[in-house]
Amino acid sequence: MILSLEGLKNKAEWQDAGIQLPAYDVESVAANTKKAPAWVHFGIGNIFRIFIGGIADTLIANGDSDKGITCVETFDFDVVDKIYAPFDNLVMAVTLKADGSTDKRVLGSLTEAVKAQSEDIESWTRLKEIFMNEKLQMVSFTITEKGYALKGADGSFFPFIMSDIENGPDKAVSAMAVVTALLNERFKSNRAPIAVVSMDNCSHNGEKLKSSVVTMAEEWNKKGFVSAEFVEYINDENKVSFPWSMIDKITPRPADSVAASLKEAGVENMDAVITSKRTYIAPFVNAEGPQYLVIEDRFPNGRPALEKAGVYMTDRDTVNKVERMKVTTCLNPLHTALAVYGCVLGYDLIANEMKDTELNKLVHKIGLVEGMPVVTDPGILSPEKFVDEVINVRIPNPFMPDTPQRIATDTSQKVGIRYGETIKSYVEKNGDAKALEAIPLAIAGWCRYLLAVDDNGNAFELSADPMAEELTAKLKGIKVGSPESYNGQLKEILSNANIFGIDLYKAGIGEKIEAMFVEEIAGPGAVRSTLQKYLA
């Protein structure tokens, strides 16, 4: 069995292998979409392919749409050449269930894959055609939070952004420059309305996207590349809207075990590839079953019937509340605690940590005991049910190949929202956060993790983090096994409101975290005994 339009023709073979095929004519949907695209997506990696592609596939299969998604890659062009083109843009979507079974489904909703290369005349001309089509309703993104960033920590433009500003729309390279250039083509052609939707997992994503697009347009206007009227056009929410959204679906990198099971079922060429940009990707995508997408319903040119495929369509305030519920209470703080303690305690699978008595107690206490009294209730989703599913279904799923090492990436950029917001809520409510114990324990665990020595005294490699060097330098002189080597090195970190959103000493928990940390560096096994003490 080969994943291609030709290969799908032998339907009985696929059916016998338990793989569901598209219930529609993939080629006619592709032709329809190519003629008049309605939905374009930038950033065509794993979560897009299985989640967003799955939404479009459901709409087409149910007769709620006759068009798929036009896929645009801005960063890693190998993905188009190695994962889209050889498989006729088809996706093998594999859902990993907690009982060990899998659902396998071929998606045919990704109808065209285009490289966002301005120097490639054919690709650039095609992208302009797509954006100049008045029927185009939405442009969406999964390019990760850093894909929207234009400036470094010092407030100056990154060199590659400066280059885009100097070179103008016709030589755009970065994602933000490319989309701004294409919106300018739409403006010059017909000024038709459109929704520009970030589906990335970051706070106020629509605001971030709009800010970057408007900044790029303003810089080009200063240099005479675009008109002042174009800047007005993208600032007019009735013409160009930037809806906010919240997305949630754990999508780990392709697992060897899944590739092996597909081969065993008779599907050929399922091996993962590592691209020249170090993207680890395969013809299949494996992910958990639970998924949530909440979008602000602001689409000035109409939209697909997304709610018919399980998307929550609502207002901006509700999107913000759902995102806050997930990121500050019900999922992300639990993941971060498991990530840092998992690395220190020698785990290499998040699911296995839930069998650990202390770590299981820790996440229960962070989410259900300390988080719930100050949780933001969005109304459309129950925080209690959401966190219950996270703790009892999602994180313990033994067939999700997700690692603490992956989740520990960029923790310095996350602790402010994941813990700082709850700490601030306690301060607001009680005057201080002294009632908290599990959250300080999670923060102490992160500081202990930064020493890059596990609970047996062995060194391990820290996950990538932009502040790693700076933070580890502040911990200089601390030795595991010598609690007396601690002489206040954490104070600069714990008092840094840029990291936590609040000075933890002013919140009344700085000293508590220090004490926990000192207990955790007492020697081999000290992390375990500290967890046992505070979670007894």
LINCORGI-V426557 format. One record per residue. N is the residue number from 1. RES is the residue in one small letter. PHI is phi in degrees with one decimal (none if undefined). BURIAL is b if it has 24 or more other ideal C-beta (glycine too) atoms within 12 Angstrom, else e. Layout:
n: [N,N]
res: [RES,RES]
phi: [PHI,PHI]
burial: [BURIAL,BURIAL]
This chain:
n: [1,2,3,4,5,6,7,8,9,10,11,12,13,14,15,16,17,18,19,20,21,22,23,24,25,26,27,28,29,30,31,32,33,34,35,36,37,38,39,40,41,42,43,44,45,46,47,48,49,50,51,52,53,54,55,56,57,58,59,60,61,62,63,64,65,66,67,68,69,70,71,72,73,74,75,76,77,78,79,80,81,82,83,84,85,86,87,88,89,90,91,92,93,94,95,96,97,98,99,100,101,102,103,104,105,106,107,108,109,110,111,112,113,114,115,116,117,118,119,120,121,122,123,124,125,126,127,128,129,130,131,132,133,134,135,136,137,138,139,140,141,142,143,144,145,146,147,148,149,150,151,152,153,154,155,156,157,158,159,160,161,162,163,164,165,166,167,168,169,170,171,172,173,174,175,176,177,178,179,180,181,182,183,184,185,186,187,188,189,190,191,192,193,194,195,196,197,198,199,200,201,202,203,204,205,206,207,208,209,210,211,212,213,214,215,216,217,218,219,220,221,222,223,224,225,226,227,228,229,230,231,232,233,234,235,236,237,238,239,240,241,242,243,244,245,246,247,248,249,250,251,252,253,254,255,256,257,258,259,260,261,262,263,264,265,266,267,268,269,270,271,272,273,274,275,276,277,278,279,280,281,282,283,284,285,286,287,288,289,290,291,292,293,294,295,296,297,298,299,300,301,302,303,304,305,306,307,308,309,310,311,312,313,314,315,316,317,318,319,320,321,322,323,324,325,326,327,328,329,330,331,332,333,334,335,336,337,338,339,340,341,342,343,344,345,346,347,348,349,350,351,352,353,354,355,356,357,358,359,360,361,362,363,364,365,366,367,368,369,370,371,372,373,374,375,376,377,378,379,380,381,382,383,384,385,386,387,388,389,390,391,392,393,394,395,396,397,398,399,400,401,402,403,404,405,406,407,408,409,410,411,412,413,414,415,416,417,418,419,420,421,422,423,424,425,426,427,428,429,430,431,432,433,434,435,436,437,438,439,440,441,442,443,444,445,446,447,448,449,450,451,452,453,454,455,456,457,458,459,460,461,462,463,464,465,466,467,468,469,470,471,472,473,474,475,476,477,478,479,480,481,482,483,484,485,486,487,488,489,490,491,492,493,494,495,496,497,498,499,500,501,502,503,504,505,506,507,508,509,510,511,512,513,514,515,516,517,518,519,520,521,522,523,524,525,526,527,528,529,530,531,532,533,534,535,536]
res: [m,i,l,s,l,e,g,l,k,n,k,a,e,w,q,d,a,g,i,q,l,p,a,y,d,v,e,s,v,a,a,n,t,k,k,a,p,a,w,v,h,f,g,i,g,n,i,f,r,i,f,i,g,g,i,a,d,t,l,i,a,n,g,d,s,d,k,g,i,t,c,v,e,t,f,d,f,d,v,v,d,k,i,y,a,p,f,d,n,l,v,m,a,v,t,l,k,a,d,g,s,t,d,k,r,v,l,g,s,l,t,e,a,v,k,a,q,s,e,d,i,e,s,w,t,r,l,k,e,i,f,m,n,e,k,l,q,m,v,s,f,t,i,t,e,k,g,y,a,l,k,g,a,d,g,s,f,f,p,f,i,m,s,d,i,e,n,g,p,d,k,a,v,s,a,m,a,v,v,t,a,l,l,n,e,r,f,k,s,n,r,a,p,i,a,v,v,s,m,d,n,c,s,h,n,g,e,k,l,k,s,s,v,v,t,m,a,e,e,w,n,k,k,g,f,v,s,a,e,f,v,e,y,i,n,d,e,n,k,v,s,f,p,w,s,m,i,d,k,i,t,p,r,p,a,d,s,v,a,a,s,l,k,e,a,g,v,e,n,m,d,a,v,i,t,s,k,r,t,y,i,a,p,f,v,n,a,e,g,p,q,y,l,v,i,e,d,r,f,p,n,g,r,p,a,l,e,k,a,g,v,y,m,t,d,r,d,t,v,n,k,v,e,r,m,k,v,t,t,c,l,n,p,l,h,t,a,l,a,v,y,g,c,v,l,g,y,d,l,i,a,n,e,m,k,d,t,e,l,n,k,l,v,h,k,i,g,l,v,e,g,m,p,v,v,t,d,p,g,i,l,s,p,e,k,f,v,d,e,v,i,n,v,r,i,p,n,p,f,m,p,d,t,p,q,r,i,a,t,d,t,s,q,k,v,g,i,r,y,g,e,t,i,k,s,y,v,e,k,n,g,d,a,k,a,l,e,a,i,p,l,a,i,a,g,w,c,r,y,l,l,a,v,d,d,n,g,n,a,f,e,l,s,a,d,p,m,a,e,e,l,t,a,k,l,k,g,i,k,v,g,s,p,e,s,y,n,g,q,l,k,e,i,l,s,n,a,n,i,f,g,i,d,l,y,k,a,g,i,g,e,k,i,e,a,m,f,v,e,e,i,a,g,p,g,a,v,r,s,t,l,q,k,y,l,a]
phi: [none,-117.8,-77.5,-158.0,-59.9,-67.1,-64.4,-76.4,-65.8,-83.8,-62.3,-60.1,-61.0,-65.8,-62.0,-62.3,-84.0,75.2,-108.5,-79.0,-102.0,-56.6,-90.8,-147.8,-81.3,-59.5,-65.9,-72.7,-64.0,-62.9,-64.0,-56.6,-67.8,-62.7,-67.3,-146.1,-59.9,-110.2,-141.3,-114.5,-129.1,-102.4,93.7,-109.2,-87.0,-64.4,-64.5,-62.7,-62.8,-86.0,-89.1,-68.8,-60.7,-65.8,-62.0,-62.3,-61.0,-62.8,-61.5,-67.8,-60.6,-88.3,79.2,-90.6,-156.8,-118.0,-132.4,-100.8,-114.1,-87.0,-100.4,-125.3,-107.2,-106.2,-118.5,-117.4,-69.2,-59.9,-59.7,-65.3,-72.7,-106.2,-118.2,-91.0,-55.6,-65.9,-115.3,52.4,65.8,-79.7,-126.0,-93.3,-98.0,-118.4,-95.2,-95.1,-96.4,-66.2,-87.2,95.0,-83.0,-131.7,-104.7,-116.8,-145.2,-90.9,-100.4,-116.7,-88.7,-94.5,-92.6,-159.2,-122.4,-123.6,-86.7,-83.5,-114.9,-67.3,-80.4,-92.5,-56.4,-63.4,-64.7,-66.3,-63.6,-63.8,-63.2,-62.6,-56.5,-60.7,-73.8,-82.8,-76.2,-61.2,-81.2,-63.8,-101.9,-147.7,-121.9,-119.6,-140.7,-135.4,-119.8,67.8,-57.1,-70.1,-65.4,-96.0,-75.9,-108.1,-126.0,-83.7,-60.5,-83.5,86.3,-98.1,-61.9,-60.6,-55.4,-70.6,-74.1,-58.1,-62.4,-62.7,-64.4,-68.1,-83.8,85.1,-59.3,-72.5,-123.1,-61.3,-123.2,-71.0,-56.7,-68.3,-67.6,-60.8,-66.8,-66.1,-61.2,-73.5,-64.1,-65.2,-62.9,-64.3,-60.0,-66.5,-79.3,-152.3,54.9,-66.7,-72.7,-165.6,-105.7,-117.4,-116.8,-77.5,-115.1,-85.0,-82.6,-146.7,-65.3,51.7,-60.0,-64.4,-66.0,-61.3,-63.7,-61.6,-57.2,-69.8,-65.3,-64.5,-59.5,-60.0,-63.7,-64.8,-64.7,-68.3,-65.1,-59.4,-94.3,82.0,-77.8,-131.8,-84.5,-64.6,-64.5,-64.8,-61.7,-63.3,-57.7,-77.3,-89.8,-92.5,-64.0,-78.8,-104.8,-123.5,-98.0,-127.9,-59.8,-84.7,-149.5,-131.8,-121.1,-153.1,-163.9,-76.6,-128.9,-72.1,-63.3,-56.2,-92.2,-59.0,-64.1,-70.8,-58.0,-64.6,-69.1,-68.7,-62.3,-61.9,-75.5,104.8,-87.2,-90.5,56.3,-99.7,-66.4,-71.7,-123.9,-112.0,-78.8,-64.5,-95.6,69.8,-78.9,-99.7,-147.2,-139.5,-66.0,-109.0,-126.1,-112.5,-156.5,-72.0,-78.0,-58.6,-154.1,-138.5,-137.5,-119.1,-128.3,-65.1,-84.2,-133.1,-130.0,-67.5,-117.5,81.0,-160.9,-63.1,-79.8,-57.6,-63.5,-76.7,-116.1,91.9,-82.2,-85.0,-102.2,-153.4,-101.3,-60.2,-61.4,-68.9,-57.0,-61.6,-68.4,-63.3,-61.8,-65.1,-58.1,-69.1,-77.1,-98.9,-135.3,-93.9,-139.0,-61.2,-63.9,-69.7,-60.6,-64.4,-61.8,-66.3,-64.3,-71.4,-71.4,-60.6,-64.2,-72.2,-96.7,83.9,-84.3,-127.7,-142.8,-56.8,-57.5,-66.2,-66.0,-72.9,-87.5,-85.6,-51.7,-68.3,-68.2,-63.3,-62.9,-60.1,-70.4,-59.9,-70.2,-62.9,-81.2,-84.7,-90.4,-90.9,-79.4,-58.6,-62.0,-123.1,-64.6,-86.7,-93.2,-78.8,89.9,-82.6,-133.3,-83.0,-58.3,-63.6,-69.2,-63.5,-69.7,-62.8,-65.4,-60.0,-75.5,-101.8,-121.9,-76.2,-66.6,-77.3,-56.9,-70.5,-100.2,-92.5,-79.1,-106.1,-114.6,-61.3,-64.5,-69.0,-73.4,-73.7,-60.6,58.6,-59.4,-60.1,-85.1,-111.1,-62.4,-61.0,-82.3,-74.1,-120.3,-58.4,-67.5,-66.8,-59.5,-61.8,-63.6,-66.2,-62.4,-63.6,-80.3,-114.9,93.1,-158.4,-113.2,-63.4,-70.5,-77.3,-133.4,-69.5,-67.6,-57.2,-65.2,-66.1,-69.1,-60.4,-63.7,-65.0,-62.3,-65.1,-58.4,-64.0,-75.5,58.8,-131.4,-79.8,-74.5,-97.1,90.6,-94.6,-72.7,-139.3,-91.3,-68.8,-71.1,-58.2,-159.8,-62.4,-103.9,-53.6,-62.6,-63.6,-70.2,-66.1,-64.4,-69.2,-91.8,-55.5,96.5,-79.9,-123.8,-67.0,101.5,-130.7,-58.1,-69.6,-75.2,-86.4,-136.0,94.3,-60.3,-79.0,-55.5,-64.2,-74.6,-70.5,-92.0,-82.4,-67.8,-69.5,-85.3,-101.6,81.2,-163.7,-75.0,-67.6,-73.6,-67.7,-81.3,87.1,-124.0,-60.3,-64.8,-62.2,-64.7,-57.5,-62.1,-62.1,-61.2,-61.3,-63.8,-75.7,-104.1,-61.7,157.6,-55.4,82.6,-69.4,-65.3,-59.5,-66.6,-67.8,-60.5,-61.0,-63.1,-81.7,-110.8,-61.7]
burial: [b,b,b,b,b,e,b,b,e,e,e,e,e,b,e,e,b,e,b,b,b,b,e,b,e,b,e,e,b,b,e,b,b,b,e,e,b,b,b,b,b,b,b,b,b,b,b,b,b,b,b,b,b,b,b,b,b,b,b,b,b,e,e,e,b,b,b,b,b,b,b,b,b,b,b,b,b,b,b,b,e,b,b,b,e,b,b,b,b,b,b,b,b,b,b,b,e,e,e,e,e,b,e,b,b,b,b,b,b,b,b,b,b,b,b,b,b,b,e,e,e,e,b,b,e,b,b,b,b,b,b,b,b,e,b,b,b,b,b,b,b,b,b,b,b,b,b,b,b,b,e,e,e,e,e,e,e,b,e,e,b,e,e,b,b,e,e,b,b,e,e,b,b,b,b,b,b,b,b,b,b,b,b,b,b,b,b,e,e,e,b,b,b,b,b,b,b,b,b,b,b,b,b,b,b,b,b,b,b,b,b,b,b,b,b,b,b,b,b,b,b,e,e,e,b,b,e,e,e,b,b,e,b,b,b,e,b,e,b,b,b,b,b,b,b,b,b,b,b,b,b,b,b,b,b,e,b,b,b,e,b,b,e,e,b,e,b,e,b,b,e,b,b,e,e,e,e,e,b,b,b,b,b,b,b,b,b,b,b,b,b,b,b,b,b,b,b,b,b,b,b,e,b,b,b,b,e,e,b,b,b,b,b,b,e,b,e,b,b,b,b,b,b,b,b,b,b,b,b,b,b,b,b,b,b,b,b,b,b,b,b,b,b,b,b,b,b,e,b,b,b,b,b,b,e,b,e,b,b,b,b,b,b,b,b,b,b,b,b,b,b,b,e,b,b,b,e,b,e,b,b,e,b,e,e,b,b,b,b,b,b,e,b,b,b,b,b,e,b,b,b,b,b,b,b,b,b,b,b,b,b,b,b,b,b,b,b,b,b,b,b,b,b,b,b,b,b,e,e,e,e,b,b,e,b,b,b,b,b,b,b,b,b,b,b,b,b,b,b,b,b,b,b,b,b,e,e,e,e,b,e,b,b,e,b,e,b,b,e,e,b,e,e,b,b,e,e,b,e,b,e,e,e,e,e,b,e,e,b,b,e,e,b,b,e,b,e,e,b,b,b,b,b,b,b,e,b,e,b,b,e,b,b,b,b,b,b,b,b,b,b,b,e,e,e,b,b,b,e,b,b,e,e,b,b,e]
